[in-house]
């Protein structure tokens, strides 16, 4: 049994991700040309199954699907779904037939991760349980220099690694 259910409103996990995604979206280089405004509007993750990824991230973080393609409107790939986070930043999933999950831990000559989410929580055990029940898994390799009672490396359904740690770690 989880310490809290996903439908009970914003969980500490969702609040942290919203802040982390929002912070990244708000960062701008100091040298930016004042005549041209640029900012990150979203992030797209490649995967083998966009539906599976949308289900996972919706369950874990409460994100909503805002757009998707279908067989008639598809312009490439094998499916695309966009989701809105708590702060409005878009996270999309692009299914590709050629997708290969990243290898964790990273190894030269193999597909490596290109980015990862940093997720905070006030209850690591409950967060790990929620992620596993939602289709994610604990990464088989945990960095030996990290205290597993404070931080865990997890994998989403497509194999993307992300970190879940207690707030402040």
C-alpha positions in Angstrom: 0.0 0.0 0.0 1.3 3.4 -0.9 1.6 6.2 1.6 -0.6 8.3 -0.6 -2.6 7.8 -3.8 -1.9 9.6 -7.0 -5.4 11.1 -7.2 -5.1 12.9 -3.8 -3.7 16.1 -5.4 -0.1 17.2 -5.9 2.3 14.8 -4.3 5.8 15.9 -3.3 7.1 14.1 -6.4 4.9 16.1 -8.8 5.7 19.4 -7.1 9.5 18.8 -7.4 9.3 17.8 -11.0 7.2 20.8 -11.9 9.7 23.0 -10.2 12.7 21.3 -11.9 11.1 21.4 -15.3 9.9 24.9 -14.8 13.4 26.1 -13.6 15.0 24.6 -16.7 12.4 26.2 -18.9 13.0 29.6 -17.3 16.8 29.6 -17.7 18.2 31.9 -20.3 21.8 32.7 -21.3 23.1 36.0 -20.0 24.2 37.0 -23.5 20.8 36.5 -25.0 19.8 39.0 -27.7 17.1 41.2 -26.2 15.4 41.5 -29.6 14.9 37.7 -29.8 13.2 35.8 -27.0 14.0 32.1 -26.7 13.1 29.6 -24.1 12.7 25.9 -23.7 9.1 25.0 -24.4 9.4 21.3 -23.9 11.3 18.1 -24.0 10.7 15.1 -26.3 11.9 11.6 -25.3 12.3 8.8 -27.9 10.9 5.5 -27.0 9.4 2.3 -28.5 5.9 2.8 -27.2 4.5 6.4 -26.7 1.3 5.1 -25.1 3.2 3.1 -22.5 5.3 6.2 -21.7 2.3 8.5 -21.4 0.5 6.0 -19.1 3.6 5.8 -16.9 4.3 9.5 -16.6 0.6 10.3 -16.1 0.3 7.8 -13.3 3.6 8.8 -11.5 3.4 12.6 -12.0 -0.2 13.4 -12.8 0.7 14.9 -16.2 -2.2 15.3 -18.8 -2.1 14.3 -22.5 -2.6 17.5 -24.5 -2.0 16.3 -28.1 -1.3 13.1 -30.0 -1.0 11.9 -33.6 -2.7 9.0 -35.1 -2.2 6.8 -38.2 -3.8 9.4 -40.5 -1.9 12.4 -39.2 1.4 10.8 -38.5 4.3 12.5 -40.2 7.0 9.9 -39.3 7.9 7.6 -36.5 5.3 5.3 -35.0 3.5 7.6 -32.6 3.7 10.9 -30.7 2.1 12.1 -27.5 2.5 15.5 -25.8 1.8 16.0 -22.1 1.6 19.1 -19.9 3.4 19.2 -16.6 2.1 21.1 -13.5 3.8 24.3 -14.7 2.7 24.0 -18.4 6.0 22.8 -19.8 5.5 20.1 -22.4 7.1 16.6 -22.3 6.5 14.6 -25.4 7.1 10.9 -26.3 8.1 10.0 -29.9 7.8 6.3 -30.6 10.4 5.1 -33.1 10.7 1.6 -34.6 14.5 1.8 -34.3 14.6 2.9 -30.7 17.2 1.2 -28.5 17.0 1.9 -24.7 20.1 3.5 -23.1 22.5 1.2 -21.2 22.9 1.9 -17.5 25.5 2.2 -16.2 26.9 3.9 -19.3 29.4 2.0 -21.3 31.6 3.2 -24.2 30.3 1.8 -27.5 26.7 1.4 -26.4 23.6 3.6 -26.5 24.0 6.1 -23.6 21.4 8.4 -21.9 21.5 11.9 -23.2 19.6 13.5 -20.3 17.7 12.5 -17.2 15.1 13.8 -14.7 16.1 14.6 -11.1 13.0 13.8 -9.0 12.7 14.8 -5.3 10.4 13.2 -2.7 9.8 13.2 1.0 9.3 9.4 1.1 11.8 7.5 -1.0 10.3 4.0 -0.3 6.8 5.2 -1.3 8.1 7.0 -4.4 10.0 3.8 -5.5 6.9 1.7 -4.9 4.7 4.1 -7.0 7.2 4.1 -9.9 7.5 0.3 -9.9 3.7 -0.2 -9.7 3.3 2.3 -12.6 5.6 0.3 -14.9 9.1 1.6 -14.0 11.8 -0.3 -12.3 14.8 0.1 -10.0 17.9 0.2 -12.1 20.0 -2.9 -11.5 23.1 -0.8 -11.1 23.1 1.8 -8.3 26.1 4.1 -8.0 28.3 2.7 -5.2 29.1 6.3 -4.0 25.4 7.1 -3.4 23.5 6.2 -0.2 20.6 4.1 -1.4 18.5 5.3 1.6 18.8 8.8 0.1 18.8 8.3 -3.7 17.9 5.6 -6.2 18.4 5.4 -9.9 15.2 4.2 -11.6 14.3 3.3 -15.2 11.1 4.3 -16.9 9.3 1.8 -19.2 11.5 2.7 -22.2 14.7 2.3 -20.1 15.5 6.0 -19.6 17.3 6.4 -16.2 16.2 9.0 -13.8 17.2 9.8 -10.2 14.8 9.8 -7.2 16.1 11.3 -4.0 15.0 12.8 -0.8 14.5 16.5 -0.9 17.8 18.2 -0.2 20.1 15.3 -1.3 
